């Protein structure tokens, strides 16, 4: 779990915009860039090269739903 203090200072490395924490999916989402960044072992991977399209996350989540 990521602390509130850390979440308040984190920003998208691409646009410097706000990131939204999705604890269940273990990702940080940038709605402005339409990408998400993975969180591994409670460490956000905020590298532009690690960003994935937001639609990829939504598709994967829908596939897991019965």
Secondary structure, DSSP 8 states (H G I E B T S, - for coil): ---HHHHHH---TTT----EEETTTTEEEETTTTEEEEEETTEE---GGG-EEHHHHHHHHHHH--
